[in-house]
Amino acid sequence: MTNAGKGIPFLDLVTPHVELQDELMNAAKSVITTGMFVGGPIVEKFERDFAQFCDAKYCVGVSSGTDALRFALMASGIGKGDIVLTVPNTFVATIEAIIQAGATPQFVDIDPRTYNISVDGIREYLQTHPGAPVKAIMPVHLYAQMCDMDPIMAIAEEYGLLVFEDACQAHGSQYFSAKNTRWQKAGSIGKAAAFSFYPGKNLGACGEAGAITTNDEQLATTMKMIRDHGQNKKYHHLVEGYNGRLDALQAALLSVKLPHLAQWNSKRRELAANYNELLKAVPGLVTPFEPTWSKAVYHLYVVLVENRDELQQHLTEQGIGTGLHYPIPLHQQKGYQYLGFRTGDFPVTEKLAGKILSLPMFPQLQKQQQERVVESLHQFCGKQTVSAGIK
């Protein structure tokens, strides 16, 4: 669905590809004519450019964000018997990667304003579980807003833990480090960081793709082997590996898009600011909180509202697309009941899960479309306020 239709899509994957069609087709032809479909200079070029974009020394292209998370853990020696602290309000890939690496996820509740991992919660868990084999923290930069990394890194240093950034939604997000007195990009702070290039991301491939950034040369070397059946050269397998490579076609297409990412992110921030202003007058609706130390790039624009399901249905009837990220916390998912968590264990996460609603957000979104979204929100929320007897 494009902007030309009457409805307002939650996400427009057509328009940006039409705008870049000639460049994308030429990039695809360059792969076809060279016959270098797996690995090679096209992949290496994208890895160099994306590492530079993230202010990281190294980038390892892989087949998905899930593989990026998993390979980073495996290459760092995280495995059986180890605990990795993370959050329950994230996409399932976060804990899939932890479990598939052989480790065990332990959840920490979230901050009620940023929706990211609670720093106090991390410290509380470590203090109340002194014998637990915690080896790493995996903060998730949810919705493209970075976690409060200075205290997280300080706790990690104090307890001898590794930090892996789940930056799968945070391409270009920034954090102001008071310790280092500068802005730092997602993917440049922890031991390693994972990015997804799933098509709907701020930087999306035309299929599955991912990458890992790191400043550790040895780690990058090991991850390159893991993604390629554990070999450092053909038929020389130094470690047990997987088939998790980034193919050259996706790398070529991503290289076309990467120079546009900063502009697209800037447009997202502009649209988010416009939403913030327009939504001030909508009763009973909470807009995203952005701390002074954060420059979010709004992969998603998520509001909190009562009667969320009824509102979503209202917007659907108005031809307005929305999303839910994420309606069922991971500790309440049937497939992970064996981890032993119960409803009530993470009250902030559980409370927010029933109120979150993602509004249309993509760089080509028009301000007139935003105004229509807000008008529909105001129509619904105003009626709810009147029916509740609130003046």
C-alpha positions as CSV (number, residue, x, y, z in Angstrom):
1,M,0.0,0.0,0.0
2,T,1.4,3.4,-1.0
3,N,0.7,7.0,0.1
4,A,-1.4,7.4,-3.0
5,G,-4.3,5.3,-1.5
6,K,-7.1,6.6,0.7
7,G,-6.0,4.7,3.7
8,I,-2.9,5.4,5.8
9,P,-0.6,2.4,6.1
10,F,1.2,1.5,9.2
11,L,4.3,1.1,7.1
12,D,5.1,1.9,3.5
13,L,7.6,-0.5,1.9
14,V,6.8,0.5,-1.7
15,T,7.5,4.2,-2.0
16,P,11.2,4.2,-0.9
17,H,11.9,1.3,-3.2
18,V,10.2,3.0,-6.1
19,E,12.3,6.2,-5.4
20,L,15.5,4.2,-5.4
21,Q,14.5,1.7,-8.1
22,D,17.2,2.5,-10.7
23,E,20.0,2.4,-8.1
24,L,18.6,-0.8,-6.6
25,M,18.3,-2.5,-10.0
26,N,21.8,-1.5,-10.9
27,A,23.1,-2.9,-7.6
28,A,21.3,-6.2,-8.3
29,K,22.8,-6.3,-11.8
30,S,26.3,-5.8,-10.4
31,V,25.8,-9.0,-8.3
32,I,24.4,-11.0,-11.2
33,T,27.1,-10.0,-13.6
34,T,29.9,-10.8,-11.3
35,G,28.4,-14.1,-10.1
36,M,29.7,-13.4,-6.6
37,F,26.5,-14.3,-4.7
38,V,28.0,-15.3,-1.3
39,G,30.7,-13.2,0.4
40,G,33.2,-11.2,-1.6
41,P,33.9,-7.5,-2.1
42,I,30.2,-6.4,-2.2
43,V,29.6,-7.8,1.3
44,E,32.9,-6.5,2.6
45,K,32.1,-3.0,1.3
46,F,28.8,-2.9,3.1
47,E,30.5,-4.2,6.3
48,R,33.0,-1.4,6.2
49,D,30.4,1.2,5.5
50,F,28.0,0.1,8.2
51,A,30.8,-0.2,10.8
52,Q,31.7,3.4,10.0
53,F,28.1,4.5,10.2
54,C,27.9,2.9,13.7
55,D,31.3,4.4,14.8
56,A,32.4,0.8,15.4
57,K,35.7,-0.8,14.2
58,Y,34.2,-4.0,12.7
59,C,31.0,-5.3,11.2
60,V,30.2,-8.9,10.4
61,G,27.3,-9.4,8.0
62,V,25.0,-12.3,8.8
63,S,21.7,-13.7,7.6
64,S,19.4,-12.2,10.2
65,G,19.2,-10.2,13.4
66,T,18.6,-13.4,15.3
67,D,21.8,-14.9,14.0
68,A,23.6,-11.6,14.9
69,L,22.5,-12.0,18.5
70,R,23.3,-15.7,18.7
71,F,26.7,-15.5,17.0
72,A,27.8,-12.6,19.2
73,L,27.0,-14.6,22.3
74,M,28.6,-17.8,21.0
75,A,31.8,-16.1,19.9
76,S,32.1,-14.5,23.3
77,G,31.9,-17.9,25.1
78,I,28.4,-17.5,26.5
79,G,26.7,-20.8,26.7
80,K,25.5,-23.7,28.8
81,G,25.1,-22.8,32.5
82,D,25.3,-19.0,31.9
83,I,22.6,-16.5,32.6
84,V,21.9,-13.4,30.4
85,L,19.8,-10.6,31.8
86,T,17.3,-9.0,29.4
87,V,13.7,-7.8,29.2
88,P,10.4,-9.6,28.6
89,N,9.0,-6.8,26.4
90,T,10.9,-7.5,23.2
91,F,10.6,-9.6,20.1
92,V,11.1,-13.3,20.7
93,A,14.4,-13.3,18.8
94,T,16.2,-11.8,21.8
95,I,15.6,-14.9,24.0
96,E,15.7,-17.3,21.0
97,A,19.3,-16.3,20.5
98,I,20.2,-16.6,24.2
99,I,18.6,-20.1,24.5
100,Q,20.0,-21.3,21.1
101,A,23.5,-20.3,22.3
102,G,23.0,-22.6,25.2
103,A,22.5,-20.0,27.9
104,T,19.4,-19.1,30.0
105,P,17.5,-15.8,29.8
106,Q,16.6,-14.1,33.1
107,F,14.2,-11.2,32.8
108,V,14.4,-7.8,34.4
109,D,11.4,-5.5,34.5
110,I,11.4,-2.2,32.6
111,D,11.5,1.5,33.3
112,P,7.9,2.8,33.2
113,R,8.9,5.9,31.2
114,T,11.4,4.7,28.6
115,Y,10.1,1.1,28.4
116,N,13.7,-0.1,28.4
117,I,15.5,-2.3,30.9
118,S,15.5,-0.9,34.4
119,V,18.9,-0.1,35.7
120,D,17.7,-0.5,39.2
121,G,16.2,-3.8,38.2
122,I,19.6,-5.1,37.0
123,R,21.3,-4.1,40.2
124,E,18.5,-5.6,42.3
125,Y,18.7,-8.9,40.6
126,L,22.5,-9.1,40.9
127,Q,22.3,-8.1,44.6
128,T,19.6,-10.6,45.4
129,H,21.1,-13.5,43.4
130,P,24.8,-13.4,44.5
131,G,25.5,-16.9,43.4
132,A,23.7,-16.8,40.1
133,P,26.0,-17.5,37.1
134,V,25.2,-14.2,35.3
135,K,27.7,-13.6,32.5
136,A,26.0,-10.9,30.4
137,I,23.4,-8.2,30.1
138,M,21.5,-7.8,26.8
139,P,19.8,-4.3,26.9
140,V,17.2,-3.9,24.1
141,H,17.1,-0.5,22.5
142,L,13.4,-0.8,22.1
143,Y,11.5,1.2,19.4
144,A,15.0,2.8,18.5
145,Q,15.4,4.5,21.8
146,M,18.7,3.6,23.5
147,C,18.9,2.2,27.0
148,D,20.7,4.2,29.7
149,M,24.1,2.7,28.9
150,D,26.5,4.5,31.3
151,P,25.1,2.9,34.4
152,I,24.6,-0.4,32.6
153,M,28.3,-0.5,31.6
154,A,29.3,0.5,35.1
155,I,27.3,-2.4,36.6
156,A,28.8,-4.7,34.0
157,E,32.3,-3.6,35.0
158,E,31.6,-4.0,38.7
159,Y,30.3,-7.5,38.3
160,G,32.6,-8.6,35.5
161,L,29.8,-9.0,32.9
162,L,29.7,-8.6,29.1
163,V,27.1,-6.3,27.5
164,F,25.5,-7.1,24.2
165,E,23.3,-4.4,22.6
166,D,20.2,-5.7,21.0
167,A,20.1,-2.8,18.5
168,C,17.9,-4.6,16.0
169,Q,15.5,-1.6,15.9
170,A,18.1,1.1,16.6
171,H,20.1,1.9,13.4
172,G,21.5,5.3,14.0
173,S,20.1,5.9,17.5
174,Q,22.4,7.9,19.8
175,Y,23.2,8.0,23.5
176,F,25.0,10.9,25.3
177,S,27.6,9.4,27.6
178,A,28.3,11.7,30.6
179,K,31.3,9.5,31.3
180,N,32.8,9.9,27.9
181,T,31.3,13.4,27.3
182,R,30.1,12.6,23.8
183,W,27.3,11.2,21.8
184,Q,27.7,7.5,21.1
185,K,25.8,5.4,18.5
186,A,24.0,2.2,19.0
187,G,26.4,-0.6,18.2
188,S,29.5,1.1,19.5
189,I,29.2,0.7,23.2
190,G,28.9,-2.9,24.3
191,K,31.1,-6.0,23.6
192,A,29.1,-6.4,20.4
193,A,25.7,-5.3,19.0
194,A,23.2,-7.0,16.8
195,F,21.2,-5.3,14.0
196,S,18.4,-6.7,11.9
197,F,17.8,-5.5,8.4
198,Y,14.3,-7.1,8.1
199,P,12.5,-5.1,5.4
200,G,10.5,-2.9,7.9
201,K,13.5,-1.7,9.8
202,N,14.9,1.9,9.4
203,L,17.6,0.3,7.2
204,G,15.8,-2.7,5.7
205,A,16.9,-5.3,3.2
206,C,14.7,-6.8,0.5
207,G,14.6,-10.0,2.4
208,E,16.4,-11.4,5.5
209,A,19.7,-9.9,6.6
210,G,21.5,-8.8,9.8
211,A,24.9,-7.6,11.1
212,I,27.0,-7.5,14.2
213,T,29.2,-4.6,15.1
214,T,32.1,-4.7,17.6
215,N,35.3,-3.0,18.5
216,D,37.0,-6.4,19.3
217,E,39.0,-7.7,16.4
218,Q,39.3,-11.2,17.7
219,L,35.6,-11.4,18.3
220,A,34.9,-10.2,14.8
221,T,37.2,-12.9,13.4
222,T,35.5,-15.6,15.4
223,M,32.0,-14.5,14.4
224,K,33.1,-14.6,10.7
225,M,34.0,-18.2,11.2
226,I,30.8,-19.1,13.1
227,R,28.7,-17.6,10.3
228,D,30.5,-19.7,7.7
229,H,30.5,-23.3,9.1
230,G,33.3,-22.5,11.5
231,Q,35.9,-22.2,8.8
232,N,38.6,-19.6,8.4
233,K,39.3,-20.9,4.9
234,K,37.6,-23.5,2.8
235,Y,37.5,-26.9,4.4
236,H,39.4,-25.7,7.5
237,H,36.9,-25.7,10.3
238,L,38.4,-24.2,13.5
239,V,35.2,-24.0,15.5
240,E,31.7,-25.4,15.2
241,G,29.7,-23.1,13.1
242,Y,26.5,-22.4,11.2
243,N,25.3,-21.3,7.8
244,G,24.5,-17.7,8.6
245,R,26.1,-15.6,6.0
246,L,24.9,-12.3,4.5
247,D,24.4,-12.8,0.8
248,A,25.9,-10.4,-1.7
249,L,22.5,-9.3,-3.2
250,Q,21.2,-8.1,0.1
251,A,24.5,-6.4,0.9
252,A,24.4,-4.6,-2.5
253,L,20.8,-3.4,-1.9
254,L,21.7,-2.3,1.7
255,S,24.7,-0.3,0.3
256,V,22.3,1.7,-1.9
257,K,20.1,2.5,1.1
258,L,22.7,3.2,3.7
259,P,23.6,6.7,2.4
260,H,20.0,7.7,2.8
261,L,19.6,6.4,6.4
262,A,20.6,9.6,8.2
263,Q,18.1,11.6,6.2
264,W,15.4,9.0,6.8
265,N,16.1,9.0,10.5
266,S,16.0,12.8,10.6
267,K,12.6,12.6,9.0
268,R,11.4,10.1,11.5
269,R,12.5,12.4,14.4
270,E,10.7,15.3,12.7
271,L,7.5,13.2,12.3
272,A,7.8,12.1,16.0
273,A,8.1,15.8,17.1
274,N,5.0,16.6,15.0
275,Y,3.0,13.7,16.6
276,N,4.1,14.9,20.0
277,E,2.8,18.4,19.4
278,L,-0.5,17.3,17.7
279,L,-1.2,14.7,20.4
280,K,-1.0,17.1,23.3
281,A,-4.7,17.9,23.0
282,V,-5.7,14.2,22.9
283,P,-7.1,13.2,26.4
284,G,-5.9,10.1,28.1
285,L,-3.0,9.4,25.7
286,V,0.7,9.1,26.7
287,T,3.3,10.0,24.0
288,P,6.8,8.5,24.0
289,F,9.3,9.9,26.6
290,E,12.7,10.8,25.3
291,P,15.3,11.4,28.0
292,T,17.9,14.2,27.4
293,W,20.6,11.6,26.9
294,S,18.8,9.9,24.0
295,K,18.3,10.7,20.3
296,A,15.8,8.1,19.2
297,V,15.3,7.4,15.5
298,Y,11.7,6.2,16.0
299,H,11.6,2.8,14.3
300,L,8.2,2.8,16.0
301,Y,6.1,5.6,17.5
302,V,4.3,4.0,20.4
303,V,1.6,5.6,22.6
304,L,-0.1,4.3,25.7
305,V,-3.9,4.4,25.9
306,E,-6.7,2.8,27.8
307,N,-9.2,0.7,25.7
308,R,-6.3,0.0,23.3
309,D,-8.1,-2.8,21.5
310,E,-11.2,-0.7,20.9
311,L,-9.1,2.2,19.7
312,Q,-7.2,0.0,17.3
313,Q,-10.4,-1.3,15.9
314,H,-11.7,2.3,15.5
315,L,-8.5,3.3,13.6
316,T,-8.8,0.2,11.4
317,E,-12.4,1.2,10.5
318,Q,-11.0,4.6,9.6
319,G,-8.5,3.0,7.2
320,I,-5.5,3.7,9.5
321,G,-2.9,1.0,10.0
322,T,-1.5,0.3,13.5
323,G,0.7,-2.3,15.2
324,L,1.2,-3.9,18.6
325,H,4.8,-4.2,19.8
326,Y,4.5,-6.4,21.9
327,P,1.0,-7.4,23.2
328,I,2.1,-10.6,25.1
329,P,5.3,-10.3,27.1
330,L,7.8,-13.2,26.6
331,H,7.4,-14.6,30.2
332,Q,3.7,-15.1,29.4
333,Q,4.2,-16.9,26.1
334,K,3.1,-20.5,26.0
335,G,6.3,-21.6,24.4
336,Y,8.4,-20.3,27.3
337,Q,6.4,-21.5,30.2
338,Y,9.2,-24.0,31.0
339,L,11.4,-21.0,32.1
340,G,9.3,-20.9,35.3
341,F,8.0,-17.3,35.2
342,R,4.4,-16.4,36.2
343,T,2.0,-13.6,35.6
344,G,2.8,-10.8,38.1
345,D,6.6,-11.3,38.0
346,F,7.1,-8.2,35.9
347,P,4.3,-5.8,36.7
348,V,5.4,-2.8,34.7
349,T,5.9,-4.8,31.5
350,E,2.5,-6.5,32.0
351,K,0.7,-3.3,32.6
352,L,2.1,-1.6,29.5
353,A,1.5,-4.6,27.3
354,G,-2.2,-4.0,27.4
355,K,-1.9,-0.3,26.6
356,I,0.7,0.1,23.8
357,L,-0.3,1.0,20.3
358,S,2.1,1.7,17.4
359,L,1.0,4.5,15.1
360,P,2.0,4.9,11.4
361,M,5.6,5.9,11.2
362,F,7.8,5.9,8.1
363,P,9.9,8.6,6.4
364,Q,7.4,9.1,3.6
365,L,4.5,9.7,6.0
366,Q,2.9,13.1,5.2
367,K,2.0,15.6,7.9
368,Q,-1.6,15.7,6.5
369,Q,-1.8,12.0,7.1
370,Q,-0.5,12.5,10.7
371,E,-3.2,15.1,11.2
372,R,-5.8,12.6,10.1
373,V,-4.4,10.0,12.5
374,V,-4.6,12.5,15.3
375,E,-8.1,13.5,14.4
376,S,-9.3,9.9,14.6
377,L,-7.5,9.5,17.9
378,H,-9.1,12.6,19.3
379,Q,-12.5,11.4,18.1
380,F,-12.2,8.1,20.0
381,C,-10.4,9.4,23.1
382,G,-12.8,12.4,23.4
383,K,-15.8,10.1,23.4
384,Q,-14.1,7.8,26.0
385,T,-13.5,10.8,28.2
386,V,-17.1,12.0,28.0
387,S,-18.5,8.5,28.6
388,A,-16.3,8.3,31.7
389,G,-17.7,11.5,33.1
390,I,-14.4,13.3,33.0
391,K,-14.5,17.1,32.4
